[in-house]
């Protein structure tokens, strides 16, 4: 099953930005390490389409190995930020199940899976990729900002098998935390999992581990293309 249908704890405190007309589509956007759902509300509101609802859940506070076990909001534990670092497999799968629970909730409320898009920044983008590729539903697409694919060695075997999931992957070319090359490796891996033509990897000169207006314009265009008004 794609998450627990009986209880969706992440939704109880999530920041929700409602559409200004009848909502026929949903973007679930996941924040980065140490942030909260509030951190992306302004940026997302600036590109919102009137028929699309935005849901920005908060990750639970957990100790993070990478930051000397400091407790902070994190979707799963991070032990390092390189492709060969050990990963928190159980934590990643548990977090993905939580996001799948939100998807199921929206489906029950009348939004079909092909009108639900996942997105996120950094660790949130990583989780959005993993969740979309392992979900029992084919979703509308994924917005993956400054991130990577968790448990990449388990793919393509771990994939649900949907080949036509559009993926917009964006990365600053001066990112010191998750280097552009890590993003490029991720894009190549994704092209082995889904139709290569569905993966769009965009880079932004001079941008570090953050967003920029050009990136957000690309995100808006992606949402308009794959979550059009109906």
N, C-alpha and C positions, 0 to 999 in steps of 0.2 A: 504494500500500500504506500501511497505517497503522503506520508505523514499521519499524525493522529487527528482524526476528525472530531473527537469528543472534546478536546481542549486545545486552545491555541493561546498559550500564555504570552507569546511575543506580541499578540495583537492588543492585549489589554492596555499596554502603555505606549504602543506605537504612535508616532506622529503621523496623522493622516491629513493630506491636503486634498480636499474634495474638489471635483470638477465643478464648473459653473453651469453645466447643463447635464442632461441625462448621461450618467457614467456607463460607458459601454466597454471600457478597457481599464487595465490596472498596470501600473509600474511599481514593483516592490524594489526599493533601493536600499542597499546595505552599506552602512558607514565603515570607515577604517578603524584600525586599532586605536583604542583610547578615546574615540569620539562618541557621539550618540546620534540618534536619528535626527535631532535638531540641527546637527552640523551641516546638513545638505539641503535643508528646507528652502532657504533663500535662493540657492542656485537652481533648484528644481522648479520652484514657483516661477522663476524668470523664464522658463522654457515650457511651462505647462500648456497643454492643449485642453480646451474646455470639456471634452468628453472623457478625459483620462484622470483617474484617481491615483494619487501617489501614496504609497504606504512606506514609512521609514521606521522600521522597528529598531529597538535598542538591543545591542548585544549584552549578555549578562556579565557582571564583574567576575573575573577569574584571575588567578596568578598567571603571569606570563613569563616563561623561562627566559626569553630574549631580553626582557627588562628586569633581570635579577629578581624574578618572582613577584614583582610589584603587582598588586591587584588593580586591574583596570578593565574597562569594557572590551571584550574580545570575543569573537565568534568561536575561536578555538585557540589552543596554546600554540605559540610560535617558538620554535627552538633555534631558528636561524632564518636568514633571508637569501639563501642561495639554492640552486636547483638540486644540490646533492645533500642538503641538510635532512636529518631525521624529521619526520612529521607526526603530528598528533592525529593518527588515523581515526581513532574512536571519537575524538572531539570533532573532527571534520564531518564525520558521518552523522553524529548526533545533531550538529548545527544544521546540516542539510535537511535532516528530517524535520527540524523546527520550521524551516522556511517552506518545506513542502506542505506542512500543516496550514500555513497561511494560504498557499495556493489552493488547497482543498477547500478551505473556508470560502474563498472567493468563488470557486466553481459552484459550491452549494448555493451561493447567493446569486447565481445567475450569470456570472462572467465566464465564458468558455475558456479553456486553456489556451487556445490560439489567440486570445485577446489579453493574455497575461504576459508581461515582460519582466525579466529580472535584470537588476543592475547593481553596481556597487563600485566603491573606490578602495584600492589597496586590498586589505584582507577581505573586505566586503565584496569586492569585485571577484576575488579568488573564490569565495564561497558561492557567489552567484553563478560562476562558470560550472563549478562542480555540481551544484544543485540542478541546474538546467540539463546538464548532460546525463544525469542519473535519474531524473524524474520519469515517472510512468507516462506523463503527458508530454506531447510536443508543444512547447511554449512559443510565444510570438517572437522571441529573440532575447539576446543578452547584451547589456551595455557593460563592458569590462574595462574599468579605468585604472591605469597604473598598477597592474596586478599580474597574477600568474595562475596556472592551473594546479591546484593541490592534488597530491597523490597521482602525479602525471604518469608514473610508471604502470599504474593499473589500467590505463587506457590504451587502446580502444575497448578492451574487454569489459571494463566497468560501465561503459556507455549503455544507455537504454536502446540505442540503435537508430535514433532519429537523425537523419542526415541533413535535413533541410532547416536547421535552426540558424537564423541569421545572427552573426556575432560582430558587434562593433567593439574593437579593441583599441584603446587610446593610451599613449604613453609619452611623457616628456623625455626628450633626448638627453637631458642633463640630470635625470633622476639619480640621486646618490644612494637611495635606499633600495630600490628595486630597479637596477640598471635597465636601460632600453634593450640591451642584448638579451636579458632574461625575458622581457616581453616578446622579443622577436622569436626566441626559442619556443615560447608558449604558442605564438601564432602558427608556427610550423607544426607543432604537435596537434593543435586544433584542426588543422587541415587534413590530418590523418584520421580524425574522428568524425567530422562532418564534411559535407561537400566543400571543397576548397574555395569555391566561388562564393560561399556564404560567409567567409571570414574576411573582414576588412580591418587591417592593422594600420592605424594612423599615428604618426609621431609629430611632435611639436617642438620646434627649435627653441632652445634656451629655457624650456620649462623643466622645473625640478619635480619633486614628489608632490604635485598639486594639480589643480585644474587651471584652465584658461578660457577666455571668452570664445576662442575659435573651437576649442574642444566642445564646449557646451552647445555651440551652434550645430556641430556635427551630431551631437546626441539628440538635439531637437529634430533634426532632419531624419534621423534614424527612426525615432518614435513616430513621426508623421508618416513615414513610409510603411512601417510594419504594424502600426496601430491607427489606421486611418479612421476618420469619422464614418459611421455607418448609419 
